[in-house]
Structure formats: C-alpha cells, structure tokens
Amino acid sequence: MDARAQTSSQATDVNRIVAAPGEGDRRILWLELTVVVPTLGWFAWAISRTAGGTGPMWAFFFFIAAVMVVDLIPVPVWGGMQLSLSFPILVGVAMLYPPAVAGLIALLGSVDPREFRREVGPMRALWNRTQMAVAIIASSAVFNSLASLQSNWWQLIPAAAAATICAYVANVLLVATHGSFTYRMPVLKVLAKMHGTRPYEFILSYLGLGLFGLAIAQFFRINGPWSVVVFLAPLVFARQMYFRSRALADRLADQNELLGEQAERLERLLEKEHATVDELRELNRMKGEFVAVVSHELRTPVTALIGYAKTLRQTEFAEDPGMRTEFLERMERQGERLLRLVENLLTTAKLESEELTISLGRVLFEDLCREVVEGLASENSRIKVNVPNDLPVLHTDRELLGRIMSNLLDNALKYSPDGTPCELGARAEGGGIAFWVRDEGIGIDPAELTRIFDRFYQVDSSTTRKFRGAGLGLSMVRDLVGHLGGRIEVDSTPGAGSSFTVQLPQSVPAAAPAAGDLS
C-alpha cells in the first residue's frame, strides 16, 4: 500500500486525506516536516556509508523505473481500499537491498499521478514519497535481520511475511495519522474507514502481494531483470482484469439488488392495485344493489299513492267518507315514507360532499322525542318512551338530532315483529345526555356488527329480502352523531333484539361546521 491508497466512495478517501482542504494547517505541516526532514537526513548519512555496496547502477534505476511505470497504471478500488501494484516490487526491493538503498528506490520511484496534474504541492508530494520510503526501510531492516535470499524456504517465507506486515503497518499508521490531523478524527476511526467493511480480506491480500515480492526478488537474483518483466507483466494484466471483473460483478450485484427492490415495490403496488380494484368492484356492486333497492323503495310508495288516488276518483269510494279518510291516511303515510327516504338521500349526499352544515339552537330533548314519535303515525303505539323531564337543555342542531332519532326508531320498528314494543329512553350523563333505542327484533350476528354502519350495507341484501330500506340509515346516523360531537354504540343478541345508544355533549364542539346560532 502507498500514500495513494484510498477508500471507496462510502468511506474516507485517503487520497483526499493526503490532499485535503486543510493543507495549510500548521499541525499537518509540522507532521510532514517531522517525518520528511529526519528521513532525508538519514538517507544522506546512510547512503554515504553504503556507497559501493549497492550493486550495479542499472539495477537501481531499473527498479525505480519499474515502480514509476506500475504506479502510473490506474488501479480500480476494491473492498474499500486501493491495493498498490507497486507494493510487491518494493517488497522485493526491500529483500534485495539494504534499508537505505531500498528506501531510496521507494522515494524516487513512488510517483503520484497527481504531481503531473499539479493537484498536490511539492511538500505534499515529498510527504507521499517519504512515508512510502519509511515503510520500505522498515521492511528491509526486518527482512535482512531475519533471513537473506539464499536462506531456506522455511526461513524466507516467515521473513517475507514479517517484512510485508512491517511495511504495511508503517505505511498505514503514517497515512492514518496524517488523516487524523487533516480531518480532526481519532486515528482508530480513520483506520476503520480506510479498511472499509472487509479489513481481514484486505490485509490477507497484502500478505499475498508480499509473497509475490519474494518471487520477484528471487527471479531478479537468479535470472536478471527480464525475468522480472516477464513475471510482472502478466501479473499486472491479470490483476487488472480481476479487479475489473470484480467491479463488474459488484455493479451487477447492485443492479440485481436494485431490480429486486423494484420488483418488490411493483409487487406491493400490484397488490395494492388488486385491493383497490376489488374494493371498487365491491363498491360498484353495492351501489348497483343500492340503485335497485332505492328504485324499489321509491316505486312502492309512489305506486301506492297513484293507486289510492285512482281509487278515490271512483264514485263509490269518493262518496264514502270513511273509506276516503282511510285512503287519505294511507296516502299520507306513504308520502311521509317517501319524504324520509328523499331526506335521507339528500343528507347522505351532503355528508359525502362535506357540505352538511349545522344550525345550532336550544333543544328540549323530551319535546323532540314527543315530536319524533308522533311523526311515526300508526307505528307510534309500539314505542314506549322512557325520557325524564329534568334532562339538560342541549345546544345542538334540532333537525339533525331528530333525523338521528327517527332513523333509529324506524330501524327498530322495521326489524321487530309486528306488535312487539320498542323503547326510547334517555338519561343525563357527563354534562350531556345519553339516549337509546331498544327493540326485541331479530338482533344482529356478531360477525355483522362491524359492518352495519357501512354505507349501502344491509343485513339482508338479497332481492327477495323481507325488510325494506336502502341501507343508508345507520351509516347516516353514525355520520350525523359525529357531526354533533357524539358517539354511538350498539349491543345486540341474535334473536333477542338490539340496543343502539347515542351519547351527545350538551353543546356541539366549536370545531363543528355550524351554519348559524339560533340560541
């Protein structure tokens, strides 16, 4: 690894650590001077002592040129950190030469392409080269103290591994310390970012490169420089191809992961679309049934009205006061039934479009109960009223409250056998009132309780159903109760009847859409 080692785009870039915006920081400058100046002074002293023992000069320049050429080859990033191609050559140099010569080759040969683009200044370029030279000096000192190239293999391999580890540790610590000064981060954190997510795999790859350095040194010692070229050229080519294929595999893996995420997202969207389609189909079915039911509900009273009117035109019925009175009462009941249905339809439409307004006023609940019960005409005899006279005066919408009460009573009468009573009761509760409508009818199955307030829903929705109605009453009641700031509960036992309880505040909350205040 050299000073140009870098992390991936997700981690700290050691290139950027070495050429960061904080280049003028005095602490960084002092760090660089602390390493560069003593190292250059040591070179001057050591080279003078080893002059003449460095071997042929062409070999010295051969390795400098080899390191330069290899350093100029672009290297793809893998596993978070860049692996320098010149590293095994410099390790081999550390095994061939004494520390001073090996370090000088590293100093002169470690070229940073950014130097030619003037992306780093002279001091920074000298730091880059010096820290690599320090690593190779340490590597050479360790190897030459443990073995020589003429040693047996069981000595060479451990010595080469130790030299590689020494070079790696020295280089990494210098780069990490520089990064710590530049980015004001702890050294350990910089090290963690430098090594990415697979540090052990990265370190093992460097040990492998160190063994290649041993092979390069042996080839050069036995066969000369051309054997190094022949050995190194296919190694460089194969390594380039490997990392390109690795990068392509990583891109394909990322694309496959992206495609998988998109497939999952599309699957969720399709499921949501299917659910929406099913919901729309169910809604269309319910609306179709609603149209059929409403048509039937409208046709029944209209047909009755027309029939009674035609009958009254006949002479024998027109001159019979008793029959005329009976027919007129029936016509009035059918007209009231028709009016309630139309009013429910209009109220539901306003609720749907959020155009329903509230007209507030003082409401005596017991008076309203009496008025609603009397409006049920012949059915009112079945209703038992249990409403005290000391209930608090409500500040609410009288018409909407009456609509709630009449729909609950109509629902109770409809689902109760003829002749059975229904109870309308009330009590003061929590500053407001609670009133209930209780019947002794067919009751509601527990599985149906969660749906009885759905719009258009009826317990018996078949075309041959026994009970009349358009399936809007309870849905409208729930919405109106909410408009008045209350809540509704139902308790029912199949075959024993149902009880609907409405709790209302004394005054409609201020958030309710009031149309006017009649108090």
Summary of the structure (lengths in Angstrom):
residues: 519
radius of gyration: 47.3
end to end distance: 88.0
largest distance: 148.9
contacts: 1634
relative contact order: 0.07
helix: 64%
strand: 10%
